[in-house]
Amino acid sequence: MEKIKILKNESLSKYTFTKTGGPADLIAFPKDIKEVQSLLIMAKEQQLPITVLGNASNLIIKDGGIRGLVIILTDMNKIISNGEYVIAQAGARYIDTTIVAQQNGLSGLEFAAGIPGSVGGAVYMNAGAYGGETAEVIDTVTVLTPENEIKIFNNDELEFGYRHSLIQEQNDIVLEASFKLVPGDKEKIQAKMDELNELRASKQPLELPSCGSVFKRPEGYFAGKLIHDAGLQGYQSGGAQVSTKHAGFIVNVDHATATDYLNVIKHVQETVYKQNQVHLETEVRIIGQDK
């Protein structure tokens, strides 16, 4: 086995979609399951806390960074199709997984054509868009437990809910997911993917760094509409701004820090609550230490 690539005191802003985040003590980029297992052994021996990241799209890492070992899975990105299944490693981009499905005439993943995260992240938070969600297409998920054992969960064991899965409750590391799809017409599948991507591009601020959709949908409301109606579009703290294109997004317009993002989130939550008595819960995962 080749030596695992490990970086010391590396800024996490290089790896996040927001372009923010402080340094990690150690960052490792395993290429396969065996390397993840050996990293777990190393971390246990050195008593290092572990944080696992994929594409770091729906994520804010605080400016103080992350202590211990950060494992970034993006080098584990193989995707294969087998009959009506597409099997993808956790670090594979969800977008690339939808492309492999389309190329093999498999339908069901069209909704995810523009979701920028990794497969592991999509399973972790049951990522969804345009009426579809990951839970609908997952067959099995292979994880590594904190005890360094490989375990396979069936869909019904994963306790999927709105932006939720069992993985959030446990310290398991997603290694691979198998998607059960249905045969379809390649051209029709591509047309649906194109349609959703055009819709996304017309409504979302894809041209600027962001952490994706910031807030969960409150029952009976739409977060973006509440923020828009509160007159918060364009509200800015430091370099972070409520997008003028879509109120549900916060964009990095001028060298924003994670603290800028958190200040904007807090202001939005307080203002919306004052006006509507609705608490906006964050969908974006916020981790790390304050500076």
N, C-alpha and C positions, 0 to 999 in steps of 0.2 A: 504494500500500500504506500502510495506517495505521501509525503508529508502534507498534513492538512494546512491550508492557508489560514494563518491567524495574524491579525493586526492588533497592535497595542495603541491605546489612547487615540483612537480614530474617531473623528467627528461623524456622528450618525446622520448629519444633514446631507451627506453625500448619497444617502440611500433612501431618504424619505421623499414622498411626493410633494410635501410642503416645502422642502429644502430647508427644514429647521431641525433642531435637535442637538443636544450636547454630545460630549465624547463617551465612548464605551471603554471600559477597562480593557476588554478583549473582544474582538469580533472574529468569528470563525465561519468559513464557507465550505461546509462538507459537500462532497460530491456523491455520496451514497449512504445507505443505511448503516453500513459498518462504521463509517466515519462519524455518524451521529452518535452511535453507541459508544465509540471510543471517547468522544467529547464528553458524554455523560459520565463516564468513568473518571476522566481527568477532573471534571468539575466537582465530583463527589470527593475525590482524594484531596483536592485543594479547597474544599468547602466554599465553592463559588456558586452564588445564585445564577440561575439560567433564565434568559429571556429568548424566546424564539420569534423570528420575524420572517415574513415572506417578501412580498413586493412593497410593503410599508406604504400602502396607498390610503387606507382609511385609518390613519394613525397619526397621533401627535406625540412626539418624544420631547419631554421637557428639556430646558436649557442646561440643567445640571447633568444630563446624560444618564447612563445606566451603569450601575456597578456590577461587577462579576463578568460573566461570559454571555455575549450575545451571539446566538447562532442564526445566521441568515441562510435560508434554504434555496436561494435562487439558482444555485448550480445544480440542484436536483430538479431538473425540468423536462424529463422525458415524457412523451405522450405517445401512446399506441392505441390503435383500434383493433377490436377483436369481435367479429360478428356484430351484435347490437350494442356492444360495450365500447366506451372509450375509457382508458385507464391512464391517469395522469399523476405524476409525482407532485408532492406538495408545493415545490418551488416553481412549477410551471405556471405561466401566465394563464389566467382564465380565458382571456381573449384567444390565445393560441389553441386552447382546448376546443373552443367553439369552431375554430378554423379546421382542425383535424376532423371534428364531427361532420362539418359540412362537406369536406373533401371525400368523406366516406359515405355520403348520402344518409346521414343520421340526424334526425330531428329531435328537438327537445331542449337544446342549449341556446337557441336563438336569442332568448332574453338576455343572455350574458355576453353578447357579442362586443359590448363596449365597457364591460366591468373591468377596471384596470388592475385589480388585485391578483393574488396568486390563488391557486387551487386550495392550498391549506387555509389561507385566510377566508376564502369563500365558504369552506366547510365550517370553520371556527365560528363565523358570525351568520351563517345561513344567508349569504349575500343574495340579493334579488334586485330585479328591475323590471319595469313594464309588465307587471302582472305575473311574472315568473319568479321562482326562487330555487335555490340549490337543493333544498329538501325534496323537491318533486322529482329530481333526476338522479339522486345518489342511490347506488345499490349497496356498496360497502365502503368503509373507510379503514385503512390500516394505520395504526398509531404505535408509537413507542411510549411505554409507561415510564414513570419516574424510576421504577425498579429495573429499567432497561430491558423490558420484555416486549416483544412484538405482539400486538393484539388486533383482531379484526372485528369491527362493529358492523352490524346490519343497520339499514336505514332506521328501522323502528326502535333500535336501541340508543339512537343518538339524540333523542328528545329535542328534535328540531322545533323551534318556535320562531316568532318574529325577531329576526336578527339574533337568534340564540341557538346554541347547540350544547350538548353535554360536555364537549371539549372545553368550554369556558369554565366549567365547574372543576375539572380535573387538570392536572398538570401534564396531560398526555401531549405528545408532539405528533401532529398529523404527518404521515410519511407519504401516503398515496390515497387516491380516491378513484373508485370505479363508478362510472355513470352509465345507467341503463337507458338507452335511447330507442327511438322507433325509426324504422326505415322510411325515408322520404325522398322527395325529388330535390336533387342538388341545387337546381336553379331556383326553385321556390324557397328553399332554405336560405340561399344567398340573398335573394330579394328581401326576405324578412329581416335578415341581419343588416342589410344596407339601409332599409327603412328605419330601423331602430337607431342605427348609428347616425343617420341624418337628423333624426328627431333629437337625439342626445346633443349633437354638435350645435343645433339651432337654439337649444335651451340652456345648455350648461357652459360654464366658462372654461372650456378645455384648453384655452390658449395660455392660461396662467397656472402656476403651481397651486394646488389645493389639496385638502385631505378628503375630497369627495363630499358626499352628503353628511352634514355635521350632526343633524338631530334626527332622532327617531320620529316616526309619524305619531302625533298624539291622538288618542281615540276621539273620533268625531271631527278632527281638524287636519289641515295640512300645514306642516312646519313652515314651509316657504311662504305660504299665504299669510300666516300670522306675523311673520317677520316683515314681509312687504307692507302689510296693513299698519304695522307699528311705525312705519316710516324709517326703517333701519337700513334699507339698501344704500350702500355707499358709506355707511358708518365705518370709521377707521380708527384703529389704535396702533401706533407705530407703523409697521409696514403691512399689517393684516387688515383686510377690508371685507365687509359683507358684500358679496358680488352684486354688481349692478345688473348683471344678466340673469342671475337666479339667486333669490334670497336665501335658499337653503345651503349655499356654499360660502365658505370664507376663503379668500384668495390672497396669495402673497404678492403684493403689488410693489413692495420696495424693501427688499432685504429684511423681511419680517423675522422675528424670533418666535419661539414657541410661546413665550410669555405674552407676546402681542396677540397670538391666536387665542390664548386662554382668556385674556382681557376682553376680547371681542365676544367670545362665547358667554362670559359672565354678564356682560352688558345686555346682550340679546336676551338671555334667560330672564334677567331682572325686569327688563322693559316689557317683554311679552307677558310675564306674570302679572305685572302691575296693571296692564291694560285688559287682560283676558282671564286672569286667574288660572292660566294653563302653564304647567311646568314643562319646559322643553328638556327632554332627557337626551343626552348625547348618544349618538350612534357611533361616532368616531371613538376609537380606543385611545385613552390618554395614559401614558406610562412614563417612568423615569423619575428623576429627582429635580427639585427646584434648585436653581443656581444659588 
